[in-house]
């Protein structure tokens, strides 16, 4: 079943929780709604389910407008963050609940219910625990029961609201891999809400990045990470170093370093925002016009990666660098030492609110300026000096 959300808005008093959002989810696709708390992603999910009614716009499931239809009539399965299992029921009865409460003419026989429930419990690897109660399970097991219960009614759409948010990091990682494998088996159209960037990048076919009730970008995980449409998307997806400069007629001036910005050749003068991810910074032996000096303050070893915390000597701003452990060991760095940093890849954006060149895109009043992205620089282009860690 496909999902089409067209120009949907939802207000709570004067607050616009969802503001003219449009989104399409293809049949059998797994889409993540990613964004910070309060960005509107859960409200949209609840409107698709029928738990909230939009103020305007349309929601179409499999080609039919579902305005006025109840949750049951929409044939959706919903998985909540905190499981919402019935404590007085066994796992078996929790999963069977949605089937037993159907009207008599639609209710399967007891034999069919038992067969379907045991098949689902086997699928979520809990068939041998069918007689246990929720309090006898771990958090990860309870979440799998909640998923089996949502699947028992044979929904056409599966909706998950922060399904792993209440779990610890190790269990969360195991379950999201399990969910991806399960989706590859059953190919059920699914939408899940998360604020965990790693979770969205690992599990989803596509990601819709939300910010203050709107969608900033929709695309495959690699697309939104490597080619962010806005500064907000770049900042929200992973760590990054942020630096400000000026672009004039195709050249970005970043603290005296000139960087090719030919895609902005028609901009007379505008503030530039440059982003460099920590793993895109190299430590080089000698200074050059493609590098900048920094002082090493602190190192943190994170498994196979070492994170370096430095301070730019020209501006006093902090910079983060991530290196593989073998590379770090070869460099023999010491706190307080001078190093030269050379970006391998940078992303340049223009702050249109202060640009004197031709208008590009829409100017809005969000906390992160609406900006025009530049594609990744050509390998021969001069790298950009990184700056303040986001």
C-alpha positions in Angstrom: 0.0 0.0 0.0 1.3 3.4 -0.9 0.9 6.6 1.2 0.5 10.1 -0.2 0.5 13.0 2.2 -0.4 16.3 0.4 0.0 19.8 1.8 -1.1 18.6 5.3 -1.1 21.0 8.3 -1.9 20.6 12.0 -2.1 23.3 14.6 -2.4 23.1 18.4 -3.7 26.5 19.2 -1.3 29.0 17.5 1.5 26.4 17.3 2.0 24.8 13.9 3.0 21.2 14.6 2.9 20.3 10.9 3.1 23.0 8.3 2.0 22.2 4.7 3.9 18.9 4.6 3.8 16.6 1.5 5.4 13.2 1.4 5.0 10.0 -0.7 5.8 6.5 0.6 5.9 3.8 -2.0 4.4 0.4 -1.6 6.7 -1.9 0.4 9.0 1.0 1.3 10.5 1.7 4.8 10.7 5.5 5.4 12.1 7.2 8.5 10.8 10.5 9.7 13.9 12.1 11.3 14.2 15.3 13.3 14.6 16.9 16.7 11.9 16.7 19.4 8.9 18.9 18.5 9.6 19.0 14.8 6.3 17.5 13.8 7.2 13.9 12.8 5.1 12.1 15.5 2.1 14.4 14.7 2.3 13.4 11.0 2.5 9.7 11.9 -0.6 10.0 14.1 -2.5 11.7 11.3 -1.6 8.9 8.9 -2.9 6.5 11.5 -6.1 8.4 12.2 -5.2 9.2 15.8 -5.1 12.9 14.9 -7.1 14.8 12.2 -5.3 17.3 9.9 -6.6 20.9 9.8 -6.0 20.9 6.0 -4.5 18.8 3.3 -5.2 15.1 2.3 -3.9 11.7 3.3 -4.3 9.0 0.7 -3.7 5.3 1.3 -3.5 3.0 -1.7 -5.2 5.6 -3.9 -8.1 6.3 -1.5 -8.6 9.5 0.6 -9.0 8.3 4.2 -10.5 11.5 5.6 -13.1 10.6 8.2 -12.0 7.0 8.4 -11.2 5.5 11.8 -7.9 3.8 12.8 -9.5 0.3 12.2 -10.9 1.3 8.8 -7.4 2.4 7.7 -5.9 -1.0 8.4 -2.7 0.3 10.0 -0.6 -1.3 12.7 0.9 1.1 15.3 3.9 0.3 17.5 4.5 2.7 20.4 7.7 3.6 22.1 6.7 2.2 25.5 5.2 -1.1 24.2 1.7 -0.5 25.6 1.4 -4.3 26.4 -1.3 -5.6 28.6 0.4 -6.6 31.9 -2.3 -9.2 32.9 -2.0 -11.0 29.6 0.5 -13.6 28.4 2.6 -12.9 25.3 0.2 -15.1 23.3 -2.9 -13.2 24.4 -1.2 -9.8 23.8 -0.5 -10.7 20.2 -4.0 -12.3 19.8 -5.9 -9.4 21.3 -6.5 -7.5 18.0 -8.0 -10.6 16.5 -10.2 -11.6 19.4 -11.9 -8.2 19.6 -13.0 -8.2 16.0 -16.7 -8.4 15.2 -17.9 -12.0 15.2 -18.3 -12.2 11.4 -14.7 -11.0 11.0 -13.1 -12.9 13.8 -10.9 -15.9 12.9 -11.5 -19.2 14.5 -9.6 -20.1 17.6 -7.4 -22.5 15.6 -6.7 -19.8 13.1 -5.8 -17.3 15.8 -3.5 -19.8 17.5 -1.8 -20.6 14.2 -1.3 -16.9 13.3 -0.1 -15.9 16.7 2.4 -18.7 17.0 3.7 -18.0 13.5 4.3 -14.3 14.5 5.9 -15.2 17.8 8.3 -17.5 15.9 9.0 -14.7 13.4 10.0 -12.4 16.3 11.9 -15.3 17.9 9.7 -15.5 21.0 7.6 -18.6 20.3 9.1 -20.5 23.3 8.0 -17.7 25.6 4.4 -17.5 24.6 3.1 -18.3 28.1 5.1 -15.6 29.9 3.9 -12.2 31.0 5.4 -8.8 29.9 7.1 -8.2 33.3 9.1 -11.4 32.7 10.7 -10.1 29.5 13.5 -7.7 28.7 12.8 -4.4 27.0 13.9 -5.7 23.7 11.7 -8.7 23.9 8.7 -6.6 24.9 9.2 -4.4 21.9 9.2 -7.4 19.6 6.0 -8.6 21.2 4.5 -5.1 20.4 5.6 -5.5 16.8 4.1 -9.0 16.6 0.8 -7.6 18.0 0.7 -4.9 15.4 1.4 -7.4 12.6 -1.3 -9.8 13.9 -4.2 -7.8 12.3 -2.4 -8.0 9.0 -2.1 -4.3 8.5 -1.5 -2.7 5.1 0.7 -0.1 6.7 3.0 -0.4 9.8 3.7 2.8 11.8 6.4 2.9 14.5 6.8 5.8 16.9 10.3 5.9 18.3 10.1 2.1 18.6 13.6 1.7 20.2 13.8 4.9 22.2 13.3 3.3 25.6 16.0 0.7 25.1 19.7 0.9 25.9 22.2 1.4 23.1 23.3 -2.2 22.6 19.7 -3.6 22.5 18.6 -0.7 20.2 21.4 -1.5 17.7 20.5 -5.2 17.7 16.7 -4.5 17.2 17.1 -2.0 14.4 19.2 -4.6 12.4 16.6 -7.2 13.2 13.8 -4.8 12.0 15.6 -4.2 8.7 16.0 -7.9 8.1 12.3 -8.4 9.0 11.2 -5.7 6.6 13.3 -7.3 3.8 11.3 -10.5 4.4 7.7 -9.1 4.6 8.0 -5.9 2.5 5.3 -4.2 4.4 4.9 -0.4 3.8 6.4 1.1 6.9 7.0 4.6 8.4 8.9 5.0 11.6 9.7 8.1 13.7 13.1 8.6 15.2 15.5 11.4 16.4 18.5 9.0 16.2 20.4 9.8 13.0 22.4 6.5 13.0 19.1 4.5 13.4 17.6 6.3 10.3 20.7 5.9 8.2 21.0 2.2 9.0 17.4 1.1 8.7 15.5 3.3 6.2 15.1 3.1 2.5 14.6 6.8 2.5 14.7 9.6 5.1 12.5 12.6 5.5 14.3 15.2 7.7 11.9 17.4 9.7 12.6 20.8 11.2 9.9 22.9 12.9 6.9 21.3 11.2 8.4 21.2 7.8 10.4 18.7 5.7 13.8 20.0 4.9 14.8 17.1 2.6 13.7 13.6 1.5 16.2 11.1 0.0 18.1 7.9 0.4 20.4 7.8 3.4 23.6 8.3 1.3 21.9 11.3 -0.5 20.9 13.2 2.6 24.2 12.6 4.3 26.5 13.3 1.4 24.4 15.9 -0.4 22.4 17.8 2.3 19.9 20.3 0.8 20.2 22.7 3.7 22.6 23.7 6.5 20.2 22.2 9.0 20.3 18.8 7.4 24.1 18.9 7.3 24.3 19.8 11.0 21.6 17.4 12.1 23.1 14.3 10.4 26.3 13.6 12.3 29.1 15.7 13.7 30.5 18.6 11.7 32.8 21.6 12.0 31.3 24.9 11.1 33.1 27.9 9.7 31.9 31.3 8.4 33.4 33.3 5.6 32.4 35.3 2.5 31.7 34.4 -1.1 32.2 36.9 -3.9 32.0 36.1 -7.6 32.7 32.4 -7.3 35.4 32.6 -4.6 35.0 31.8 -0.9 37.3 33.7 1.5 37.6 31.7 4.7 39.9 33.6 7.1 42.3 34.5 4.2 42.0 31.1 2.5 40.5 31.3 -1.0 38.3 28.4 -1.9 36.7 27.8 -5.3 33.0 28.4 -5.2 32.2 28.6 -9.0 28.6 27.4 -8.4 28.0 30.8 -6.7 29.6 32.9 -9.5 26.5 35.1 -9.8 26.6 36.1 -6.1 28.2 39.6 -5.7 28.8 39.3 -2.0 27.3 37.0 0.6 28.2 35.3 3.9 29.4 31.7 3.4 28.9 28.8 5.8 31.4 26.0 5.4 31.0 22.6 6.9 33.7 19.9 7.2 33.0 16.6 9.0 35.6 15.4 11.5 36.6 12.3 9.4 37.2 14.6 6.4 40.1 16.4 8.0 43.7 15.1 7.5 46.7 16.0 9.6 49.6 17.0 7.3 53.3 17.6 7.9 53.7 21.0 6.5 51.8 24.3 6.3 50.3 25.3 2.9 47.6 27.5 1.5 45.3 24.5 1.7 45.8 23.9 5.4 45.6 25.8 8.7 47.3 25.6 12.0 45.7 24.2 15.2 46.7 23.2 18.7 45.9 19.8 20.0 44.0 20.0 23.3 42.7 16.5 24.0 42.2 13.1 22.6 39.4 10.5 23.2 39.7 6.9 22.1 36.4 5.5 20.9 37.0 1.9 19.9 38.7 1.9 16.4 38.5 5.7 16.1 40.4 8.5 18.0 38.7 11.8 18.3 41.0 14.9 18.5 39.8 18.1 20.0 41.8 21.1 18.8 41.8 24.9 18.7 42.4 26.9 15.5 45.4 29.2 16.1 44.0 32.0 13.8 40.6 32.2 15.4 40.6 30.3 18.7 37.7 28.2 17.6 37.4 24.5 18.5 37.8 21.8 15.8 37.1 18.1 15.9 39.0 15.5 13.9 38.4 11.8 13.8 41.3 9.4 12.8 41.6 5.6 12.7 43.7 4.3 15.6 46.6 3.1 13.4 46.9 6.5 11.7 46.8 8.3 15.1 49.6 6.0 16.4 51.8 6.9 13.4 51.5 10.6 14.0 52.8 10.5 17.6 50.8 13.6 18.6 51.1 15.2 22.1 48.7 17.7 23.8 49.7 21.3 23.2 51.5 20.4 20.0 51.1 22.3 16.7 49.4 20.5 13.8 48.3 21.4 10.3 44.8 20.4 9.2 43.8 19.9 5.6 40.2 19.2 4.6 39.6 16.5 2.1 36.0 17.5 1.6 33.9 20.5 2.5 30.3 21.7 2.0 29.8 25.4 1.2 26.4 27.1 1.7 25.3 30.7 1.2 23.2 32.6 3.8 20.6 34.2 1.5 19.2 36.5 4.1 22.3 38.6 3.9 23.3 38.0 0.2 23.5 40.9 -2.2 23.4 38.6 -5.2 20.4 37.1 -7.0 17.9 35.4 -4.8 18.2 31.7 -4.3 15.4 29.7 -2.7 13.2 30.9 0.1 14.2 33.0 3.0 12.6 32.0 6.3 13.0 32.7 10.0 14.3 29.4 11.3 17.2 29.2 13.7 19.4 27.6 11.0 19.5 29.9 7.9 18.0 28.7 4.7 21.0 28.2 2.4 22.0 27.0 -1.0 24.2 24.0 -1.0 27.3 23.6 -3.1 28.2 20.2 -4.5 31.3 18.4 -3.1 34.4 20.3 -4.4 36.4 19.0 -7.3 39.4 17.0 -6.3 41.7 19.7 -7.7 39.9 22.5 -5.8 41.5 24.0 -2.8 40.1 22.6 0.4 38.3 24.7 2.9 39.5 25.6 6.3 37.2 23.9 9.0 36.0 25.7 12.0 33.8 25.6 15.0 32.6 22.1 15.9 28.8 21.8 15.8 
